[in-house]
Amino acid sequence: MSHEIRTPLNAIVGFSHLITESDDAEERKTYYQIVEANNERLLQLINEILDLSKIESGTIEFSFGLTSLHNLCQEIHDAHIFRTPEGVQLVYEPSDESLRIETDKNRVFQVISNLIGNAVKFTKEGSIKYGYELVDGQIVFHVTDTGTGIEPEKVGRVFERFAKLNNHAQGTGLGLSICKSIVERLGGQISVSSIVGVGTTFTFTLPYSTQETPKEVDSEMKTVLYKEEVPQSGNGISANEGTGKEKIHVTKQVCILIAEDTDSNYDLLNAILGKQYRLVRANDGMEAVLLYDEVKPDLVLMDIKMPNLDGLEATKIIRELSATVPIIAQSAFAYEHDVKAAMEAGCNDFIAKPIAQSKLKEVINKWLTTE
């Protein structure tokens, strides 16, 4: 674990310094891409450690809802198609588009994504194919690759924690163990078959349950964020005023209130948004409420954990002042119950830290764009 943590950290620290020292734009871009790749690797590793911790403590969270398996598999394809190595095809095989089951969509997404990510490590050419079918009252999923395969004597160890069957491959040896724990908690089983030099197939099952409860479906819907793309209106909101044929084009500068107590986090948001919007900063929840009443911003970015008054309580107070202003929660607390608490407090959307620039801009555009 020490090696797996320090390796991406070494690249992040080293190339971050090189970016500041280089005057060549292409060279800086290359260094940035290396940093970004290692950021993703480190974040995935941390997520796996946190998931393992919750599994071992018996507190792993599940949010059940009626899920379209076809839509889920399409989302997985969209998420992984650009991460698939050149020379390898990612194929979502034809599956029954009408099948819907009661399950935790995000956890199934996690399992299939982990299996595809594992296949990518060992597949240099050929394909990675996945899909599902209804067999004897249960859904059978598969992920099949044309990779190096697993030696027969090692097949039985693939789901063990910290088991790395190839010491030259990246990873902690936690991903497949986490998949097994999640599948079993969802009421299914997972297995593997492999031929050295031919490829590997992971198969897992889930119960074919379609019982729906409104609360659970609502919970599922709330976790699907950043899906709607809306054209950006620029650094202002435009409107047509007047009557008849005479129109007046009015533009005003958009104001975003950012409630964030950590300077470096605010500096990041300022670097991403400051050239496009007028930003007003609140250092805690109490200041956020006072500044909202004073400046009447077009949108609020609300950190959840802050001194004096936390983001949830501040949101509730602002909701008494305005029922319509978009409030976007931003937090390093990113579990399902955190998202649910933010929505119940009155937030419109939720962004988990570390914040990706593209997702931040997308969700802001979504709530700021008006006709």
C-alpha positions, 0 to 999 in steps of 0.5 A: 500500500505504501508503494501504491500511494507514494508512486502517484504522489511522486509523479504529482509532486515532481511534475507539479514543480516542473510545470512551474519551471518550464517555459515551453507550452507543449512541455507544460501540457505534457507534464499536466497530463501526467499529473492529471493521470496520477491524480485519478490513480491516487483518487481511485486508490483512496476510494478503494481504501475508504470502501474497504474500510466501510465494508469491514466496519459493516457500514457500506451504504446502499440506495436501492431504486428501479434501474434500467440495465440498458441505460446503466450499461450505456453510461458505463460505455460512455465513461470508459470508451475514452480510457480504453487503450488504442487497439482494444475495443470496448463493446457493450454486447446486445442485451435486453433493453427492457430489463429493469431491476430493483438494485443499487445503480451506483454500486452495480456501476462500480462493480462493472467499472472495476471489472472493465478497469481490471481488464484494461490493465491486462488487455493490449489488443483485441476487445473487452466485451460486457453485457447481461441476460436474464437466466432462471430468475436472475440477471447474469452479467459478464465482462470478457477480455482478450488479455493475458489470462490468469494462471490456473493456480492463481485463479482461486486468489483473484478475490482475496484482499491485497492479492496482486497476481501480477506485480508489474500491474498498477493497483492495490489488489482491492478492486476485485475483493470490493466487487465480491463484497458488493455483489454478495451484499446485493444478493448475488455471486461472482466468479471468474474463468480464464485461459492463459494467452486467451483471456478472462471472463468475470461473471456475476449475478443479481436477483431479478427483483422489480419491486419498486418503492417511491422513496428508493426510486427518488433516491436513485434519481437524486444521485444522477448528477451532471447529466443534462447539458445546457448551452452556456450563456457566457459571463452574463444572463441575457433576456429580451425585454419589451413588447411587440416587435421592439426588443431590448437585449439586456445583459447583466454580470452573473454573481456567484456566492462561494461559501468556503472556509479553506483559502486554497479551495476558494483559490481553486474555484476563483481560478476556474470561475473568476474570469467568467463570473463575479465571485463573492466569498463567504468564509463561513455559513453565517457570513454566507447568509448575511452576504446572500441577503446583501448581494442577492447572487444568481447562484450559491456554491455552498461548502458543507463543513464550515465553522460558526454555521455549517452549510446545511443550516446556512442553506435552510436559512437561505431557502427561507429568503429565496425558494428559487436561487440555485444552491450547489453543495460542494463537499469532501463528504461524498457518501449517499447520506451526505448527498441526501442530507444536502438535498433535504436541506434545500440544495439543488445539486451536489459536487464531490471534492476533489472538484473536476473543472469540467463537472463544476462548469457543467453543473453551474451552466445547468442551473444558470442558463435561463431562457 
